[in-house]
Amino acid sequence: MTEKINAADAMIKVLEDWGIHNIYGLPGGSFDSTMNALYNRRHTINYVQVRHEEVGALAAAGEAKVTGRIGATFGSAGPGAVHLLNGLYDAQYDNVPVLALVGQVPTAAMNTNYFQEMNENPMFADVSVYNRTAMTAEQLPHVVDEAIRQAYKHNGVAVVTIPKDLGWIQIDDNYV
């Protein structure tokens, strides 16, 4: 029988498999499962808390410029996502790979004018080479894997939007 794992923990394992050592971000309610996963994996991936999402995106872009490896950042739903844009454009203009994980309201609250809900995908269309919303917990590690692949392939920004509830769902621990 396959062991189970939270989808957010599976996602963090994907980051580790790609050699991501640091992730920059500001915690928010829409990102609680990811924060929990980062705590669970704190010995293998370094979470750097910033005071503003823009700084996190700029730090990820800077890391990519200095190391040649993908930088990673995140922002919470709504305003947190908007604040990522300046740093993501910096990465785009310098053709460096950056992964941006973006929080979203729970799937049941999407399209209901829920607090801090917005359709984030159009906002990131111009800055990204890959821009997707995970729709199921099982998709989450695979969508993040493909995002990193596309960021490297095109030396650009990849954005994955993650509804709040997906990270807590138990999935098979069979990501390859």
N, C-alpha and C positions, 0 to 999 in steps of 0.2 A: 504494500500500500504506500502511496506517495505521501510524504509529509506535507503539512499545510504551513503556510507562512502568510503574514499580512502582505497585501499588495504593495504597500509602501516599503516594507523591508525588502521585498523582491526587487523593487525599483532601485533602492540604494545598492543592492548587490550588483545590479547592472552597471551603475556608476563605478563601483570598485573594479569590476571586470575590465572596464575601459581604462583603468589607471587614473581615474579622477581622485585626487588626494584632498582637494579643498572644495567647499561649496559655500558661497557667500549669500547671506539673506537676512531678512528681518521677519521674525515669526509673526504669524497672524492666525486668527481662528480658522481660516479656511485651509491652513497647512498643518493642523495638529497631528495628523497621522505621519506626515513626513518628519516633523520634529521628533516624534516618538521613535521613528525608525533611525534617524540620525543619532539619537541618544543610544539606542540599542547597538549601533555599529560605530560608536565613538572611538574605538581603538583602531579602526581601519579607514575612516574618512573623517576629515577635520571640518567641523562646522565653524565658520567665522561669522559671528553676529555683527551686522553693521547697523548704523543708526538711520539709514535711509536706503531704500531699494536701489536708487540710482547709483549709490556708492558700491553696492554689491555687484551690479552689472558692470560698472567700470573696473572693479577689482578683478572680476572674471575675465574681462577683455584684456586687462593688463597682464594677468597671469598667462593667458594664451599668447600674447605678444612676446613675453619673456621666455617662456618654456617651449613654445611650439606645440603644446598639448592643449586640448580643449579646456576652456574655463567653464565653471558652472555657477549659476546664480538662481535665486528664486524670489518671487514676490507673491503676496496674498491676493485674494480676489479684489476686483475693482480698482481702487486707487493704488494699491500696491503694485498691480500689474502695469498701470500707466507709468508709474515712477521708474520702471525698468528701461523705458524707451531710449533715453539719452545714452546710457551705457551700451545698449544693444546696437544703436546706430554707430557708436564708436567702433565696435567690433566689426560691423558690416563695412564701414569705410576703410578699415585696415585689413580686411579679408582674413580675419582670424576666426577659428571655430569657437563658438560659445553655445552652451545649452542653457536655456531659460525654462525653468519649471514655474508654472503659473497656477495659483490656487483658483478655485471656482466654488460657487455655492453647491450644496448637495444636489444630486441629480433630480430628486423630487421637487426641488425648489427652482430649478432652471425654468426660464420663460414665464416666471410669475411675478416679476418685479420685486424679488426678494432683496433684502438689504445687501448692498454692494454687488448685486448681480449685474453683469453686463456681458454682451457678446464680445468676448475678447479677441476672437480669431481675426476679424477684419482689421483691428488695430495693429496686429503684428504682421499682416500680409506683406507690407512693403519692406520690412526690415529683415525678414526671415527667408531662408531657403527651404525650411520645413516648418509647418505650423499645423498642429493637430490637437484635438481634444480626445483624451482617452474616454471611451464610452462604457467600458466594463472594467472591472478589476483585473480580469484575466488579460486584457489588452495592455495594461499599464507597463509592465516590464518590456514588452515587445515594442510598443510605441516609443518608449524612451531609448531603447537600443537602436531603432531605426533613426530616431532624431540625431543621435550621436554620429551614426554612420553618415547621414546626409550633411551634417555640419562639417565633418572632416572632408567628405567628397567635394564639397563646394566651398570650403574655407569660409563658412558663414554662420549665421545664427540659426539655431533650431529652437522652436518653442513647443512645449507640451503643456496643455492646460489640463488640470486634474481636478475634477469635482471632489469636494470635501469627503464624501462618504466612501469613495472607492478605495482609498488607502487602508482603511480598517478591515476590509473584506478579506477573509481567508481564501487563498488560492493554492493550487498545487505548487509545491516548490520544485518545479521542473524546468525553469528557464535554462535554455542552452544558448 
